[in-house]
Amino acid sequence: MSWAVNLSNRARKNLKHVPVADQQRIAAQLDAMRVNPLSGDVVNLKGQDAFRRRVGNYRIIFRIDFKLLAVAILSIERRTTTTYR
């Protein structure tokens, strides 16, 4: 079963500002999400209808539509003290 992974405009813009080595690691994780979006270091975010996946110092913030088998990547951000606010 294959999941559709869709990047938002914000996620695409954020990804452009990430160093190339980290872009490759993030791209590998996005490909892995096509097989199983909940595998790896995934946590449901409190107070939000979203999940986060940790990739080194970066976080992939995403939502899952289980009926459509689709993953919507909302943002890709560097982990700081204000990442989840």
C-alpha positions as CSV (number, residue, x, y, z in Angstrom):
1,M,0.0,0.0,0.0
2,S,1.5,3.3,-1.0
3,W,0.6,6.7,0.6
4,A,0.5,10.0,-1.3
5,V,2.9,12.5,0.2
6,N,2.1,16.2,-0.7
7,L,4.3,19.1,0.3
8,S,2.6,22.4,1.0
9,N,4.1,25.6,-0.5
10,R,5.4,26.5,3.0
11,A,7.2,23.1,3.3
12,R,8.7,23.5,-0.2
13,K,10.0,27.0,0.7
14,N,11.4,25.8,4.1
15,L,13.1,22.9,2.3
16,K,15.0,25.2,0.0
17,H,16.7,26.9,2.9
18,V,17.9,23.6,4.4
19,P,21.6,22.6,3.8
20,V,22.0,20.1,1.0
21,A,23.1,17.2,3.2
22,D,20.1,17.7,5.4
23,Q,17.8,18.0,2.3
24,Q,18.9,14.5,1.3
25,R,18.1,13.1,4.7
26,I,14.7,14.7,4.7
27,A,14.0,13.5,1.2
28,A,14.9,10.0,2.3
29,Q,12.4,10.3,5.2
30,L,9.7,11.6,2.8
31,D,10.2,8.6,0.6
32,A,9.9,6.3,3.7
33,M,6.6,8.0,4.6
34,R,5.2,6.7,1.3
35,V,5.4,3.2,2.7
36,N,4.4,3.9,6.3
37,P,4.0,7.5,7.5
38,L,3.9,6.5,11.2
39,S,7.1,4.6,11.3
40,G,10.2,6.1,12.8
41,D,10.3,8.8,15.4
42,V,6.7,10.1,15.0
43,V,4.8,11.8,17.8
44,N,1.2,13.2,17.8
45,L,1.4,16.9,18.6
46,K,-0.6,17.9,21.7
47,G,-3.5,20.3,21.0
48,Q,-3.0,20.0,17.2
49,D,-4.4,17.7,14.6
50,A,-0.9,17.0,13.4
51,F,2.2,14.8,13.8
52,R,5.9,15.5,13.8
53,R,8.7,13.3,12.5
54,R,12.2,14.0,13.7
55,V,15.1,14.1,11.1
56,G,18.2,15.2,12.9
57,N,17.8,18.8,13.9
58,Y,14.8,19.2,11.6
59,R,11.1,18.4,12.2
60,I,8.6,17.4,9.5
61,I,5.1,18.6,10.6
62,F,2.4,16.7,8.8
63,R,-1.3,15.6,8.8
64,I,-2.6,12.2,7.7
65,D,-5.8,11.4,5.9
66,F,-6.4,7.7,6.6
67,K,-9.4,7.5,4.2
68,L,-7.5,8.9,1.2
69,L,-4.1,7.3,2.2
70,A,-2.6,10.8,1.9
71,V,0.0,12.7,4.0
72,A,0.1,16.5,3.9
73,I,3.5,17.9,4.8
74,L,2.6,21.2,6.5
75,S,6.1,22.4,7.4
76,I,9.8,21.4,7.6
77,E,11.5,23.4,10.4
78,R,14.7,23.4,12.3
79,R,14.2,22.5,15.9
80,T,14.3,25.5,18.2
81,T,12.5,26.5,21.3
82,T,9.6,28.0,19.3
83,T,9.2,25.2,16.7
84,Y,5.8,23.9,18.0
85,R,4.2,27.3,18.9
